[in-house]
Amino acid sequence: MGVAGCGKTVMGEALAEALGAVFIEGDRLHPPKNVARMARGEPLTDALREGHKPVAACSALKRSYRNRLLSFCPGIVFLYLKIDRETARRRVSGRKGHFMPASLVDSQFATLEEPEPDEPAVTADGARSVAAILKQALSSSPSS
C-alpha cells in the first residue's frame, strides 16, 4: 500500500509472481465515475472511496471457497445461477475467444457443492431471462 507512484503495481506483480499468486490491480476496482473524477484532477473523498457496493463474478464452486470469500467480506451474498449440465455445455461451446473449453464442464459439475440453507445465497434458475433473475435477486433474501 502507499501513495500513487510508490511502486504498488510493480511490487504487487513481482510479489504475486514469486508467490504463484494472482495479482489484482486496485485501480481497476474503482467505478468509472471515480476514475473520471480523478482524471479531471479531483481527489476522491472517503464517501467516494467507500460508498460503492462491489459485484464480482467467480465460480466459488466449493463451500470452502465461499467461506474464504466470506472471511474477507462478511456481508457478501452469493447469487447461485443454477443450470443443468447440457445448458452449460451448450453455452460454453458457443463462446468465442474464451479460455474455458466445453470439455471442462463436467469437471465443474463434479466440483460443485451447491449452497446449503445456512449460507448467504440466493438460488436462481440460470436459464431464465436476465430480467427475471435480476428481479428475483433484488427481491430475495439469502437462502431463497
C-alpha positions in Angstrom: 0.0 0.0 0.0 1.1 3.6 -0.4 0.5 6.8 -2.3 0.4 7.0 -6.1 3.8 6.3 -7.6 5.3 4.4 -4.7 5.6 1.2 -6.7 2.4 -0.8 -5.6 1.8 -2.2 -9.1 5.4 -3.2 -9.8 5.9 -4.6 -6.4 2.5 -6.4 -6.4 3.2 -8.0 -9.7 6.6 -9.2 -8.6 5.3 -10.5 -5.3 2.4 -12.3 -6.9 4.8 -13.9 -9.4 7.1 -15.0 -6.6 4.3 -16.5 -4.6 2.5 -18.0 -7.5 -0.5 -15.8 -6.7 -3.0 -13.7 -8.7 -2.3 -10.0 -8.8 -5.3 -7.7 -8.6 -4.7 -4.1 -9.7 -6.6 -1.9 -7.2 -7.1 0.9 -9.9 -9.4 -1.5 -11.8 -11.7 -1.7 -8.7 -12.7 2.0 -9.0 -16.1 2.6 -10.5 -15.9 4.6 -13.8 -17.3 7.8 -12.2 -14.4 7.8 -9.7 -11.8 7.2 -12.5 -13.4 10.2 -14.4 -13.2 12.3 -11.3 -9.5 11.6 -10.8 -8.8 12.1 -14.5 -10.3 15.6 -14.1 -7.8 16.2 -11.2 -10.4 15.9 -8.5 -9.4 13.9 -5.4 -11.6 11.2 -4.0 -13.4 11.7 -0.7 -13.9 8.9 1.9 -17.6 8.6 0.7 -16.5 8.2 -2.9 -13.9 5.6 -1.9 -16.2 3.5 0.2 -19.6 4.4 -1.0 -20.0 1.8 -3.8 -21.1 -1.8 -3.5 -18.9 -4.3 -5.4 -20.3 -7.1 -7.5 -17.9 -9.8 -8.6 -18.3 -12.9 -10.8 -16.5 -16.0 -9.8 -17.3 -19.7 -9.7 -17.0 -20.3 -5.9 -17.9 -23.9 -6.6 -17.0 -25.2 -3.2 -18.3 -24.2 0.2 -14.7 -23.7 1.4 -14.1 -21.2 -1.4 -17.3 -19.3 -0.4 -16.2 -19.4 3.3 -12.9 -17.8 2.3 -14.7 -15.0 0.4 -17.0 -14.6 3.5 -13.9 -14.2 5.7 -12.8 -11.2 3.6 -16.3 -9.8 3.1 -18.7 -10.8 5.9 -21.7 -9.2 4.3 -21.3 -11.0 1.0 -24.4 -12.6 -0.6 -23.9 -15.2 -3.3 -26.3 -15.4 -6.3 -26.1 -19.1 -7.4 -27.1 -19.4 -11.0 -28.2 -23.0 -11.2 -28.2 -24.6 -14.7 -28.1 -28.1 -16.0 -25.1 -29.7 -17.5 -26.4 -29.6 -21.1 -27.2 -25.9 -20.9 -23.7 -25.2 -19.5 -22.1 -27.3 -22.2 -24.1 -25.6 -25.0 -23.3 -22.1 -23.7 -19.6 -22.7 -23.2 -19.3 -24.3 -26.6 -20.9 -21.2 -28.1 -18.3 -18.8 -26.6 -15.8 -17.1 -28.8 -12.3 -16.4 -27.6 -12.8 -17.7 -24.0 -10.2 -19.8 -22.3 -12.6 -22.4 -20.9 -13.3 -25.3 -23.2 -16.6 -27.2 -23.1 -14.6 -30.3 -22.2 -14.2 -28.9 -18.7 -17.9 -28.5 -18.0 -18.2 -32.0 -16.4 -15.3 -31.2 -14.0 -17.2 -28.1 -12.9 -20.2 -30.1 -12.0 -18.0 -32.7 -10.3 -16.5 -30.0 -8.1 -19.8 -28.1 -7.5 -21.1 -28.0 -3.9 -24.4 -26.2 -4.1 -25.0 -23.6 -1.4 -26.6 -25.0 1.8 -29.5 -23.3 3.5 -27.2 -21.8 6.2 -25.1 -20.0 3.6 -25.9 -16.4 2.5 -27.1 -17.4 -1.0 -29.9 -16.8 -3.4 -30.5 -19.6 -5.9 -31.9 -18.6 -9.2 -32.7 -20.6 -12.4 -29.8 -19.6 -14.7 -31.9 -20.5 -17.7 -34.4 -17.7 -17.1 -34.1 -14.2 -18.6 -31.6 -11.7 -17.1 -34.6 -9.5 -16.2 -36.3 -12.3 -14.3 -33.1 -13.3 -12.5 -32.4 -9.7 -11.6 -35.9 -9.2 -10.2 -35.6 -12.4 -8.1 -32.1 -11.4 -6.9 -33.1 -7.9 -5.9 -36.3 -9.1 -4.0 -34.9 -12.2 -2.3 -33.1 -12.7 0.9 -30.2 -15.2 1.2 -31.1 -18.9 1.2 -34.2 -18.4 -1.0 
